[in-house]
Amino acid sequence: MSDTYIIEVSQQAAGIVVRDPDGYRFFAASHRFNPMEGQLFANAREAERAAFLFASQGFPAAPVVTAA
């Protein structure tokens, strides 16, 4: 399993997620996704879903945090 993933929406980079001890942290690749900056997700797929939702509805989805 990789520690870093590129998140794309409509074939454009939205950001990357990097594994940290609590899950995957999102870092925006464009200003459009800045509101998602720093959100923590359970996995890369959840971050991808949140970025897609944000792009289609214009607001960041609530982060999905893994239980410690």
Secondary structure, DSSP 8 states (H G I E B T S, - for coil): --SEEEEEETTEEEEEEEEETTEEEEEESSGGGGGGTT-EESSHHHHHHHHHHHHHHSS---------
